[in-house]
Structure formats: C-alpha cells, structure tokens
Amino acid sequence: MYEKDGEKYFIVDSHSHFWDASRENWKPGAEQYAKGWIDCFYGYHQLGPPETHWDYDHYLKVTPEDFERDMFIEGHVDYAVFQSTYLKEWYTNGFNTVEQNAQLLERFGDRLIVNGRFDPRDGDPGLKQLEMDAEKYNLKGVKLYTAEWNSGSRGYKLSDPEAYVFLAKAQELGIKNIHVHKGPTIWPLDKDAFDVADVDHAATDFPELNFIVEHVGLPRIEDFCFMAVQEPNVYAGLSVVIGGLMHARPKFFAKVMGELLFWVGEDKMTFGGDYNIWVPKWQVEGFVDWQMPDDDAFTDYPRLTTATKKKILGLNAAKLYDIPVPPECRLETSAGAQDTPGEQLVTEAAAAGSS
C-alpha cells in the first residue's frame, strides 16, 4: 500500500474500467459514434500531466498486463471496483461490459470487484439479466448511464417508473451501491440527461441504497452539493474531479473540493482514478500531497487532514463494499450509515458558534 511521511494509505479505486475501444469493435454503421466517444475520452486524458500521456492506439485497448502494472504494481491501488458501460449501439461487443471486466477476476479476484449495470428500457429481459449477473458475479453494485442511447431513446431518468422497478429489484438482490454517471458530457450524448435532479427523487424513495454520483454532477457542482447535503445516502464519486481538474484546473479543483468537503463531508466522498482515462499513480500521490490553497478565496473551506485523505482514498469505499481493511489503516467513518449530512452540518456549525 502507499506510504508517505510514515502514514499508510489503503487505496480503493472505486471507479475503473477495462474497455475495448479497438477499431475492430466499432459497430458497422456507427463508427463515427464509437470513434467520437473514445476521442472525447482521449481529450480528457490530455488533462493529466504530460509524462502520463499514452499514444492513441495504446489508449484504445490495454492488456491485462497493462492493467496490473498501472493499477496494482505502480498505481498504489489495493482494491479496485470495475464499473460497466455497455454502449452496444456503437461497439459490437460492448465498450466495457460485465463479461469483459470479469475476465480479470480469475487473475485479480482477491483485489477486484466487478459491478454490473442495468437499463430500465430493457424491460423484463433486462430484469432477468440483472438477476443472472447478480448470481454469477455476486454483484454489490451497478453503474448506470442515464444518457446512454438505446433503440432510439437518448436517455432516461432514475425517477422514471421503469427505473424504480429496476432499483427495487437491485435492492431485493442485495445490490446496494448504485453508481450513476452525472458529470461531463461525452459526445454524442445529451448534456441534459446527466442532470442530477433525478438522483434526489430516487435517493429519497430508496433510502437503503447508496447512490454514488460519479463525477459529482460536474459542472453542476452547486446543484449536486445542495441536493447531496439533504440525502444521507448520496455520495460524491471523485472520478474526473481529481484526474481531470487537480493538474489541469487547480483553482477550480480547490473550489470543487471545498464545496464537497463543506456540504457533503469527508465520509461521503470516494476516490476513483477512472482508469484507463488516467492511471491512478499520479492522482494518489498528488492528492496525498494536496492541501487547500492558502488564499483568501478559499478561507471558508475546510482543510484536509491526513484522516480526511485516508477516508476519501479508500476507507469510505471499503465500508460501502465490505472490503477488509488492514488493522493499521482503520479509521471510523460514517460511510454506509443513515445519518443525515444536513443535521451533521448544523451540529458542526452550532459547535463552532459556541466555541
């Protein structure tokens, strides 16, 4: 595990992929969308430090050996969670399916969790597939892409009645972690389909599920924070936040982190390196070294402690996924509990006012 200045950090990368964007997988007749999608990802790749950039062909499809080196050998990751993104309208075999990810379970099963997915527009066949995947892979979570194209439809909402049927099924199957892409638009998907408002409805109506909002609704950071602070089961997934902003947009990164720390809190934030958009090594090392700028514009934001960083980099996700943490790395976190962040915020403010 990663160690710096005598402190050990248990790293859980809760948002990673093992995709196939190779030209051979571009669906005939939809090549422009398959290429446009991965080209957009490759543009985000350039937001990392220059020395971490890959050539385009390597970016399209990595090998298991690449994954092992980038994540576990060099990347400081102790445990990784695969998130599935199908996109079968553009990629013949899917972009990043459960089956593709599960190929690595035999090799890295003791350090790897494979999440499933569902799409409420798939109806009864989709429900049956979710049941089969849950049994086969012992699913603890799913990744949802509300803006994904499906048979002429260009998106859905978590608040749709059909989505509630699937959420209820997930809860019945013991799938408690619902990762939802709500962040930067990727061409050719529609920006409005990534709005965070539908998470508000679903989180209220399914209090026993954890809704991890990946990419924290960027660029709608205020919308996300003011929604998340009132929902005890909404979490801030930091994929793209660290990889896309920490190096390329440091001032905006400080603002986003400040808003999240103030409203959502350190126990409701999870690290995601978003491999293979970026490798985790520089993100982990940079975040451990990072502190809120000593600038008047940031004085009303919380400062990060070592404990804060340990929770965000791994301990919160470990709690959500029941991942065993070495005794020397354990800290108390309220991740997974049903306390209300808003109440905690009021309590902390009252304590500060009386001191």
C-alpha positions in Angstrom: 0.0 0.0 0.0 1.0 3.6 -0.5 3.1 5.2 2.4 4.1 8.8 2.7 5.7 10.5 5.7 5.2 7.5 7.9 1.4 7.3 7.1 -0.1 4.3 5.3 -3.0 4.7 2.9 -5.3 1.9 2.0 -6.3 2.7 -1.6 -9.7 1.6 -3.0 -10.2 2.8 -6.6 -13.9 2.6 -6.8 -14.2 3.7 -10.5 -12.1 1.8 -13.0 -12.6 0.2 -16.4 -11.1 -2.4 -18.7 -12.6 -1.3 -22.0 -12.4 -2.4 -25.6 -12.5 0.7 -27.9 -10.4 -1.0 -30.6 -11.3 -0.3 -34.2 -12.3 -3.9 -34.7 -15.1 -3.3 -32.1 -16.6 -0.3 -33.7 -20.1 -1.2 -34.9 -20.6 -1.1 -38.6 -22.7 2.0 -39.4 -21.9 3.6 -36.1 -18.2 4.1 -36.4 -18.4 7.9 -36.1 -20.0 7.5 -32.7 -17.6 4.8 -31.5 -14.7 7.0 -32.6 -16.2 10.2 -31.3 -16.8 8.6 -27.8 -13.2 7.4 -27.4 -11.8 10.6 -28.9 -13.6 12.6 -26.2 -12.1 10.3 -23.6 -8.7 10.8 -25.1 -9.2 14.5 -24.9 -9.8 14.2 -21.1 -6.6 12.0 -21.0 -4.6 15.1 -22.0 -5.7 16.8 -18.8 -3.2 14.7 -16.9 0.5 15.5 -16.5 2.3 15.3 -19.9 4.5 12.5 -18.8 1.5 10.3 -18.2 0.1 10.6 -21.8 -0.3 7.5 -24.0 -0.4 7.2 -27.7 -3.8 6.8 -29.2 -3.6 3.1 -30.2 -2.5 2.0 -26.8 -5.4 4.0 -25.3 -8.0 2.1 -27.4 -7.4 -1.2 -25.6 -5.0 -2.1 -22.8 -3.9 -5.6 -21.9 -4.3 -7.4 -18.6 -0.5 -6.9 -18.0 -1.0 -3.1 -18.6 -3.8 -3.1 -16.1 -1.8 -5.0 -13.4 1.2 -2.6 -13.8 -0.8 0.6 -14.0 -3.2 -0.3 -11.1 -1.5 -2.6 -8.7 2.3 -2.5 -9.3 2.8 1.2 -9.9 -0.6 2.7 -9.2 -0.7 2.1 -5.4 -4.2 0.6 -5.6 -5.0 -2.1 -3.1 -8.5 -2.8 -4.3 -10.3 -1.8 -7.5 -14.0 -1.7 -8.5 -14.9 -2.2 -12.1 -17.7 -0.1 -13.5 -19.5 -1.4 -16.6 -20.5 0.8 -19.5 -22.1 -1.1 -22.4 -22.7 1.3 -25.4 -23.7 -1.6 -27.6 -25.3 0.7 -30.1 -21.7 1.8 -31.0 -19.5 -1.1 -30.0 -20.2 -4.5 -31.4 -19.2 -6.4 -28.2 -19.9 -3.5 -25.9 -17.4 -0.9 -24.7 -16.9 -2.2 -21.1 -19.3 -5.0 -20.2 -19.6 -7.1 -17.1 -18.2 -10.1 -19.1 -15.2 -8.1 -20.3 -14.4 -7.0 -16.8 -14.9 -10.4 -15.3 -12.2 -11.8 -17.5 -9.7 -10.4 -14.9 -11.4 -11.9 -11.9 -9.5 -15.2 -12.2 -6.3 -13.3 -12.1 -7.0 -10.5 -9.7 -10.2 -11.7 -7.9 -8.8 -11.1 -4.4 -8.3 -7.4 -5.3 -11.1 -6.8 -7.7 -14.9 -6.2 -7.6 -16.9 -6.3 -10.7 -20.1 -4.1 -10.8 -23.0 -4.8 -13.1 -25.4 -2.5 -14.9 -29.0 -2.2 -15.9 -31.1 -0.1 -18.3 -34.8 0.2 -17.4 -35.6 0.5 -21.1 -34.6 -3.2 -21.5 -37.8 -4.3 -19.7 -38.3 -7.8 -18.4 -35.3 -9.3 -20.3 -33.2 -6.7 -18.5 -34.5 -7.7 -15.1 -33.7 -11.3 -15.9 -30.2 -10.4 -17.0 -29.7 -8.4 -13.8 -30.8 -11.4 -11.7 -28.4 -13.7 -13.6 -25.5 -11.3 -13.3 -26.1 -10.8 -9.6 -26.0 -14.5 -9.0 -23.0 -15.2 -11.3 -20.8 -12.3 -10.1 -22.2 -11.7 -6.6 -22.9 -8.1 -7.5 -22.6 -5.5 -4.8 -23.1 -2.5 -7.1 -24.1 -1.3 -10.6 -23.1 1.5 -12.8 -25.9 3.4 -14.6 -25.6 5.6 -17.6 -28.8 7.6 -17.8 -27.7 9.3 -21.1 -26.9 6.1 -22.9 -28.7 5.6 -26.3 -31.0 2.6 -26.5 -33.2 1.8 -29.5 -34.0 5.3 -30.5 -34.2 6.6 -26.9 -31.5 9.1 -25.9 -31.7 8.8 -22.1 -33.9 8.0 -19.1 -34.3 9.3 -15.5 -33.8 7.5 -12.3 -37.2 8.8 -11.3 -39.0 7.1 -14.2 -41.4 4.3 -13.1 -39.5 1.8 -15.1 -36.2 2.8 -13.3 -37.9 2.3 -10.0 -38.8 -1.3 -10.9 -35.0 -2.0 -11.5 -34.0 -0.2 -8.4 -36.4 -2.3 -6.3 -35.0 -5.4 -8.0 -31.5 -4.3 -7.2 -32.4 -3.8 -3.6 -34.1 -7.2 -3.5 -31.0 -8.8 -4.9 -28.7 -7.2 -2.2 -27.1 -4.8 -4.7 -26.8 -1.7 -2.5 -24.3 0.6 -4.4 -25.8 2.5 -7.3 -23.1 4.4 -9.2 -24.6 7.0 -11.6 -22.8 8.9 -14.2 -23.7 12.5 -13.7 -21.0 14.7 -15.0 -19.2 15.9 -18.1 -21.0 15.3 -21.4 -19.3 12.8 -23.7 -20.1 13.2 -27.4 -22.7 12.4 -28.8 -24.7 12.0 -25.5 -27.0 14.8 -24.4 -25.9 17.1 -21.5 -29.4 17.3 -20.0 -29.5 13.5 -19.5 -26.7 14.0 -16.9 -28.7 16.4 -14.7 -28.6 15.3 -11.0 -32.3 16.1 -10.2 -33.5 12.6 -10.7 -31.0 11.3 -8.1 -32.8 13.4 -5.5 -36.1 11.5 -6.1 -34.6 8.1 -6.2 -32.4 8.6 -3.1 -35.4 9.7 -1.1 -37.6 6.8 -2.2 -34.8 4.1 -1.8 -33.1 5.0 1.5 -31.5 1.6 1.9 -29.5 2.1 -1.4 -26.3 4.1 -1.7 -26.2 6.5 -4.6 -22.6 7.3 -5.6 -22.8 10.2 -8.1 -19.8 9.8 -10.3 -18.1 13.0 -11.4 -20.3 14.9 -8.8 -22.6 16.3 -11.5 -19.8 18.5 -13.0 -20.1 21.2 -14.0 -23.3 21.5 -11.8 -21.3 21.3 -8.5 -23.7 23.6 -6.6 -26.7 21.6 -7.8 -25.1 18.4 -6.6 -23.9 19.7 -3.2 -27.3 21.2 -2.3 -29.0 18.0 -3.3 -26.5 15.7 -1.6 -26.4 17.5 1.7 -30.1 16.6 2.4 -29.8 13.0 1.2 -28.0 10.7 3.7 -27.4 8.0 1.1 -25.9 10.2 -1.6 -22.1 10.1 -2.1 -19.6 12.1 -4.1 -17.6 10.0 -6.5 -14.4 11.9 -7.3 -13.7 10.2 -10.6 -12.8 13.1 -13.1 -12.7 15.5 -10.2 -9.1 14.5 -9.3 -8.0 13.2 -12.7 -9.5 16.0 -14.8 -9.0 19.0 -12.5 -6.2 18.6 -10.0 -3.4 19.1 -12.6 -5.1 21.0 -15.4 -7.5 23.3 -13.4 -6.0 23.6 -9.9 -8.1 26.6 -8.8 -11.3 25.1 -9.9 -10.3 21.8 -8.3 -9.9 23.6 -5.0 -13.3 25.2 -5.4 -15.0 21.8 -6.2 -13.2 20.0 -3.3 -14.1 22.9 -0.9 -17.8 22.7 -1.8 -17.8 19.0 -1.4 -16.0 19.0 1.9 -18.2 21.7 3.3 -21.6 20.4 2.2 -21.2 16.6 1.7 -18.3 15.9 4.1 -15.3 13.7 4.1 -17.2 10.5 5.0 -19.4 10.8 1.8 -16.6 11.0 -0.8 -14.9 8.2 -2.7 -11.8 8.1 -4.8 -12.0 6.9 -8.5 -9.0 7.1 -10.8 -11.1 6.4 -13.9 -8.6 4.0 -15.4 -7.9 4.0 -18.2 -8.7 7.6 -18.9 -5.9 8.2 -16.4 -3.6 6.0 -14.3 -4.1 6.2 -10.5 -0.4 6.7 -9.6 -0.1 10.5 -10.0 -3.6 11.0 -8.7 -3.0 9.2 -5.4 0.4 10.8 -4.9 -0.8 14.3 -5.8 -3.9 14.1 -3.6 -1.9 12.9 -0.6 0.3 16.0 -1.1 -2.5 18.4 -1.8 -3.9 21.0 0.5 -6.4 23.7 0.1 -4.7 26.9 -1.2 -3.6 29.5 1.4 -5.6 32.2 -0.3 -8.4 34.5 0.8 -10.8 33.0 -1.8 -10.6 29.6 0.0 -10.7 30.5 3.6 -14.2 29.4 4.2 -13.5 25.8 3.0 -12.4 23.0 5.4 -8.7 22.0 5.4 -7.9 18.3 4.7 -6.3 16.3 7.5 -4.4 13.0 6.9 -7.5 11.2 8.2 -9.6 13.0 5.6 -7.4 11.8 2.8 -7.4 8.3 4.1 -11.1 8.1 4.2 -11.5 9.6 0.7 -8.8 7.5 -0.9 -10.1 4.2 0.3 -11.8 3.8 3.7 -15.2 5.1 2.7 -15.4 2.8 -0.4 -14.1 -0.1 1.7 -17.0 0.4 4.1 -19.6 0.5 1.3 -18.3 -2.6 -0.3 -17.3 -4.6 2.9 -13.7 -4.7 1.8 -11.4 -5.8 4.7 -9.0 -3.1 5.8 -5.7 -3.9 7.5 -5.8 -3.1 11.2 -3.1 -0.4 10.9 -5.1 1.5 8.4 -8.6 1.5 10.0 -10.4 4.7 10.9 -14.0 5.3 11.9 -16.2 6.6 9.0 -19.9 7.1 8.8 -20.0 5.8 5.2 -22.9 3.5 4.8 -24.7 4.8 7.8 -28.1 6.5 7.6 -27.3 9.7 9.4 -28.2 12.9 7.7 -25.4 15.1 6.4 -27.5 18.2 6.8 -28.0 17.5 10.5 -24.3 16.9 10.9 -23.6 20.2 9.2 -25.9 22.1 11.5 -24.4 20.4 14.6 -20.9 21.3 13.5 -21.9 24.9 12.8 -23.6 25.2 16.2 -20.5 23.8 17.9 -18.2 26.3 16.1 -20.5 29.2 17.1 -20.4 28.3 20.8 -16.6 27.9 20.9 
